[in-house]
Amino acid sequence: MQRGDSMFIARQPIFDRSMNVYGYELLYRSNEQSTAFGQASALTSTATVLGGLFEIGLKQIVGDKRAFINFDYEFLMSDAILLIHPQTLIIEVLETVQVDDALIHRILELRKLGYKIALDDFAENISDYPIVPMSDIIKYDLMVTPLHTIKKDVEYAKRKSKFLLAEKIETIDDFLLAKEMGFLLFQGYFFSKPKIVAGLKTKNTVSSVYQRLISELREEEPSYQKLADIISMDVNMAYRVMKVSGQKAKDKKTIRDALTRMGLKELERWVSVLMLQELSKDKPQELVKVSLIRSKFGELIAANSIYAKRKYEISLMCLFSVLDAMLDLPMEEALEGISLSEDVKKLLIKQEGDLITIYQIIHCYESGECKDLKEALASIKLDPEKLFQSYLEAIKWSDEVLANV
């Protein structure tokens, strides 16, 4: 991306039926004044996105998964699409695209080159829409076309061996219903919300080892010896501390040596990551990844804003922002036994308080809905140019952390 270009790119996960990530839809906007991702001029924005992705490397954003990107008529007809390999890119044909003979011919060409074609926000008559036969994936926005209104279309698509993608799934119940109807792909942040059943308590609890570690780390003067004593009670954790500390085998002496090398702030974050991994064993791996991305993204936003002195506190706040979903408990109950500042608890439980702006900026990036981003950035004195690079760095950091725990 060119210097001074405030293009923002974010991603939304797309899951398969087993809740594994199949790919990411890439959302983009031209600047901090746009009200939503994807709202800039389609040609200009897509060109900037493709150029930027080619320059920085798409792998940094989607890893080994598929990238779903929107294309309008003019860009579908261009050769810039060829910048991205067909095994990575899934071409989403915008619902506003005018279908003519030239477009049909172009889509057939792209399919011969190996590209998969998705019809975005589909709301047409499926049996006679001219590019349905050459499409691979049909996306239904459940806010526009609720599941009960498309039962016949779903059956038709299944008979024609089309992949059906349900977009804007809000809850686990919506996911299960769409899955039962025959959808194969699912998009939305439904996985990051708790499924709370009245009268039932989750079997998962924050173990005493993690609670004791976090409590000691929150002391005014944490003791490395006390931390080492707590960790030594858990063989698995002791092994991981020695491994993550980065010491060579011949230099390994004691757990305390490893902790000193790691540092208190890094240890606090690492312990929190291990705790979240343990609590989310029965949840999608993407849930842990979201918490890690939020953690680093929040820290970097804070570090470059008026909240620089509180960056570690904000990092921890963002890390625990999906704890309710991991435990399937209301957030207030999920946070019981965890030593956090009152500001952090107020934000996580009530979405109120001094830290709300950073929380809103992160939510904006995830949801693609940003009505007041310019004002939010200005209020915390954050340079818009740093936002996308911080997001990229957060994705990279989360991948590295997961590879080492």
Secondary structure, 3 states (H helix, E strand, C coil): CCCCCCCEEEEEEEECCCCCEEEEEEEEECCCCCCECCCCCHHHHHHHHHHHHHHHCCHHHHCCCEEEEEECHHHHCCCHHHHCCCCCEEEEECCCCCCCHHHHHHHHHHHHCCCEEEECCCCCCCCCCCCCCCCCEEEEECCCCCHHHCHHHHHHHHHCCCEEEEECCCCHHHHHHHHHHCCCEEECCHHHCCCCCCCCCCCCCCCHHHHHHHHHHCCCCCCHHHHHHHHHCCHHHHHHHHHHCCCCHHHCCCHHHHHHHHCHHHHHHHHHHHHHHHHCCCCCHHHHHHHHHHHHHHHHHHHCCCCHHHHHHHHHHHHHHHHHHHHCCCHHHHCCCCCCCHHHHHHHHHCCCCCHHHHHHHHHHHHCECCCHHHHHHHCCCCCHHHHHHHHHHHHHHHHHHHCC
